[in-house]
Amino acid sequence: MTTDWSQERILVYAPHPDDEMLGCGGLISKAKAAGAEVFVQFLTVGDTADLSPKGFSTAEERYAEIKKVADHFRWDDWHMAFPGDQYHLRLDSVARVDLTQLIERESPLAVERIRPTVVLTPHRASYNQDHQATAEAVHTALRPSNAALRHHPRLVLAYEEAADHWRSEPLCPPNLVVELDEAQMADKLHGMELYGSQHHQHPHTRSEATLRSLAVLRGMQAGVALGEGFHVLRCLA
């Protein structure tokens, strides 16, 4: 399967700022360089206690990081759906119908408004409740229907993050690999550096070594040097 990314309008769903870089930063870099349109729909962000030297990150810091990443990758637009501590790490408390309606038609970046050709979403296997809630809502929003009445993206892919593999049941390997070159890999790593509050030293699931190691593994499985793995949810050829 060869994709001419220059012809695509890509809508990425990221539960939190940095998930889009971890899961598909290389694809975003590759597609934008080819001339694609890229839109990023974040679901939530808030103040968070963490294991960084400072011990926390704030929503204000995260917004500043988003702007740096958006400018670097030349996103066509981005939007935060549910800002604030009421929702951050609590998306599982939001009714799926509310999340689905936002994705379908209520957000400025709703499917019916953007009419993407490609949708990238987190994988539902994540241990993180916000990732699970996002994945399930996107899956519901893109359910099969009459394409004459509702927009159907041609390609729907679930991206992976290294931390997704922390599961008691085995997670099937991705069934689609997007080849990356060194420049696209470097762009992905730089994007994570711009998310300074979320970037960690190795060993950590968000370290440079982890991201590169996963890209090497996925590339090897496809017979190339570097790659990003995806699970195909829909592919209309």
Secondary structure as a PSIPRED ss2 file (coil, helix, strand):
# PSIPRED VFORMAT (PSIPRED V4.0)

   1 M C   1.000  0.000  0.000
   2 T C   1.000  0.000  0.000
   3 T C   1.000  0.000  0.000
   4 D C   1.000  0.000  0.000
   5 W H   0.000  1.000  0.000
   6 S H   0.000  1.000  0.000
   7 Q H   0.000  1.000  0.000
   8 E C   1.000  0.000  0.000
   9 R E   0.000  0.000  1.000
  10 I E   0.000  0.000  1.000
  11 L E   0.000  0.000  1.000
  12 V E   0.000  0.000  1.000
  13 Y E   0.000  0.000  1.000
  14 A E   0.000  0.000  1.000
  15 P C   1.000  0.000  0.000
  16 H C   1.000  0.000  0.000
  17 P C   1.000  0.000  0.000
  18 D C   1.000  0.000  0.000
  19 D H   0.000  1.000  0.000
  20 E H   0.000  1.000  0.000
  21 M H   0.000  1.000  0.000
  22 L H   0.000  1.000  0.000
  23 G H   0.000  1.000  0.000
  24 C H   0.000  1.000  0.000
  25 G H   0.000  1.000  0.000
  26 G H   0.000  1.000  0.000
  27 L H   0.000  1.000  0.000
  28 I H   0.000  1.000  0.000
  29 S H   0.000  1.000  0.000
  30 K H   0.000  1.000  0.000
  31 A H   0.000  1.000  0.000
  32 K H   0.000  1.000  0.000
  33 A H   0.000  1.000  0.000
  34 A H   0.000  1.000  0.000
  35 G C   1.000  0.000  0.000
  36 A C   1.000  0.000  0.000
  37 E E   0.000  0.000  1.000
  38 V E   0.000  0.000  1.000
  39 F E   0.000  0.000  1.000
  40 V E   0.000  0.000  1.000
  41 Q E   0.000  0.000  1.000
  42 F E   0.000  0.000  1.000
  43 L E   0.000  0.000  1.000
  44 T E   0.000  0.000  1.000
  45 V E   0.000  0.000  1.000
  46 G C   1.000  0.000  0.000
  47 D C   1.000  0.000  0.000
  48 T E   0.000  0.000  1.000
  49 A E   0.000  0.000  1.000
  50 D C   1.000  0.000  0.000
  51 L C   1.000  0.000  0.000
  52 S C   1.000  0.000  0.000
  53 P C   1.000  0.000  0.000
  54 K C   1.000  0.000  0.000
  55 G C   1.000  0.000  0.000
  56 F E   0.000  0.000  1.000
  57 S E   0.000  0.000  1.000
  58 T C   1.000  0.000  0.000
  59 A H   0.000  1.000  0.000
  60 E H   0.000  1.000  0.000
  61 E H   0.000  1.000  0.000
  62 R H   0.000  1.000  0.000
  63 Y H   0.000  1.000  0.000
  64 A H   0.000  1.000  0.000
  65 E H   0.000  1.000  0.000
  66 I H   0.000  1.000  0.000
  67 K H   0.000  1.000  0.000
  68 K H   0.000  1.000  0.000
  69 V H   0.000  1.000  0.000
  70 A H   0.000  1.000  0.000
  71 D H   0.000  1.000  0.000
  72 H H   0.000  1.000  0.000
  73 F H   0.000  1.000  0.000
  74 R C   1.000  0.000  0.000
  75 W C   1.000  0.000  0.000
  76 D C   1.000  0.000  0.000
  77 D E   0.000  0.000  1.000
  78 W E   0.000  0.000  1.000
  79 H E   0.000  0.000  1.000
  80 M E   0.000  0.000  1.000
  81 A E   0.000  0.000  1.000
  82 F E   0.000  0.000  1.000
  83 P E   0.000  0.000  1.000
  84 G C   1.000  0.000  0.000
  85 D C   1.000  0.000  0.000
  86 Q C   1.000  0.000  0.000
  87 Y C   1.000  0.000  0.000
  88 H C   1.000  0.000  0.000
  89 L C   1.000  0.000  0.000
  90 R C   1.000  0.000  0.000
  91 L H   0.000  1.000  0.000
  92 D H   0.000  1.000  0.000
  93 S H   0.000  1.000  0.000
  94 V C   1.000  0.000  0.000
  95 A C   1.000  0.000  0.000
  96 R H   0.000  1.000  0.000
  97 V H   0.000  1.000  0.000
  98 D H   0.000  1.000  0.000
  99 L H   0.000  1.000  0.000
 100 T H   0.000  1.000  0.000
 101 Q H   0.000  1.000  0.000
 102 L H   0.000  1.000  0.000
 103 I H   0.000  1.000  0.000
 104 E H   0.000  1.000  0.000
 105 R H   0.000  1.000  0.000
 106 E H   0.000  1.000  0.000
 107 S C   1.000  0.000  0.000
 108 P C   1.000  0.000  0.000
 109 L C   1.000  0.000  0.000
 110 A C   1.000  0.000  0.000
 111 V H   0.000  1.000  0.000
 112 E H   0.000  1.000  0.000
 113 R H   0.000  1.000  0.000
 114 I H   0.000  1.000  0.000
 115 R C   1.000  0.000  0.000
 116 P C   1.000  0.000  0.000
 117 T C   1.000  0.000  0.000
 118 V E   0.000  0.000  1.000
 119 V E   0.000  0.000  1.000
 120 L E   0.000  0.000  1.000
 121 T E   0.000  0.000  1.000
 122 P E   0.000  0.000  1.000
 123 H C   1.000  0.000  0.000
 124 R C   1.000  0.000  0.000
 125 A C   1.000  0.000  0.000
 126 S C   1.000  0.000  0.000
 127 Y C   1.000  0.000  0.000
 128 N C   1.000  0.000  0.000
 129 Q H   0.000  1.000  0.000
 130 D H   0.000  1.000  0.000
 131 H H   0.000  1.000  0.000
 132 Q H   0.000  1.000  0.000
 133 A H   0.000  1.000  0.000
 134 T H   0.000  1.000  0.000
 135 A H   0.000  1.000  0.000
 136 E H   0.000  1.000  0.000
 137 A H   0.000  1.000  0.000
 138 V H   0.000  1.000  0.000
 139 H H   0.000  1.000  0.000
 140 T H   0.000  1.000  0.000
 141 A H   0.000  1.000  0.000
 142 L C   1.000  0.000  0.000
 143 R C   1.000  0.000  0.000
 144 P C   1.000  0.000  0.000
 145 S C   1.000  0.000  0.000
 146 N C   1.000  0.000  0.000
 147 A C   1.000  0.000  0.000
 148 A C   1.000  0.000  0.000
 149 L C   1.000  0.000  0.000
 150 R C   1.000  0.000  0.000
 151 H C   1.000  0.000  0.000
 152 H C   1.000  0.000  0.000
 153 P C   1.000  0.000  0.000
 154 R C   1.000  0.000  0.000
 155 L E   0.000  0.000  1.000
 156 V E   0.000  0.000  1.000
 157 L E   0.000  0.000  1.000
 158 A E   0.000  0.000  1.000
 159 Y E   0.000  0.000  1.000
 160 E C   1.000  0.000  0.000
 161 E C   1.000  0.000  0.000
 162 A H   0.000  1.000  0.000
 163 A H   0.000  1.000  0.000
 164 D H   0.000  1.000  0.000
 165 H H   0.000  1.000  0.000
 166 W C   1.000  0.000  0.000
 167 R C   1.000  0.000  0.000
 168 S C   1.000  0.000  0.000
 169 E C   1.000  0.000  0.000
 170 P C   1.000  0.000  0.000
 171 L C   1.000  0.000  0.000
 172 C C   1.000  0.000  0.000
 173 P C   1.000  0.000  0.000
 174 P C   1.000  0.000  0.000
 175 N C   1.000  0.000  0.000
 176 L E   0.000  0.000  1.000
 177 V E   0.000  0.000  1.000
 178 V E   0.000  0.000  1.000
 179 E E   0.000  0.000  1.000
 180 L E   0.000  0.000  1.000
 181 D C   1.000  0.000  0.000
 182 E H   0.000  1.000  0.000
 183 A H   0.000  1.000  0.000
 184 Q H   0.000  1.000  0.000
 185 M H   0.000  1.000  0.000
 186 A H   0.000  1.000  0.000
 187 D H   0.000  1.000  0.000
 188 K H   0.000  1.000  0.000
 189 L H   0.000  1.000  0.000
 190 H H   0.000  1.000  0.000
 191 G H   0.000  1.000  0.000
 192 M H   0.000  1.000  0.000
 193 E H   0.000  1.000  0.000
 194 L H   0.000  1.000  0.000
 195 Y C   1.000  0.000  0.000
 196 G C   1.000  0.000  0.000
 197 S C   1.000  0.000  0.000
 198 Q C   1.000  0.000  0.000
 199 H C   1.000  0.000  0.000
 200 H C   1.000  0.000  0.000
 201 Q C   1.000  0.000  0.000
 202 H C   1.000  0.000  0.000
 203 P C   1.000  0.000  0.000
 204 H C   1.000  0.000  0.000
 205 T C   1.000  0.000  0.000
 206 R C   1.000  0.000  0.000
 207 S C   1.000  0.000  0.000
 208 E H   0.000  1.000  0.000
 209 A H   0.000  1.000  0.000
 210 T H   0.000  1.000  0.000
 211 L H   0.000  1.000  0.000
 212 R H   0.000  1.000  0.000
 213 S H   0.000  1.000  0.000
 214 L H   0.000  1.000  0.000
 215 A H   0.000  1.000  0.000
 216 V H   0.000  1.000  0.000
 217 L H   0.000  1.000  0.000
 218 R H   0.000  1.000  0.000
 219 G H   0.000  1.000  0.000
 220 M H   0.000  1.000  0.000
 221 Q H   0.000  1.000  0.000
 222 A H   0.000  1.000  0.000
 223 G C   1.000  0.000  0.000
 224 V C   1.000  0.000  0.000
 225 A C   1.000  0.000  0.000
 226 L E   0.000  0.000  1.000
 227 G E   0.000  0.000  1.000
 228 E E   0.000  0.000  1.000
 229 G E   0.000  0.000  1.000
 230 F E   0.000  0.000  1.000
 231 H E   0.000  0.000  1.000
 232 V E   0.000  0.000  1.000
 233 L E   0.000  0.000  1.000
 234 R E   0.000  0.000  1.000
 235 C E   0.000  0.000  1.000
 236 L C   1.000  0.000  0.000
 237 A C   1.000  0.000  0.000
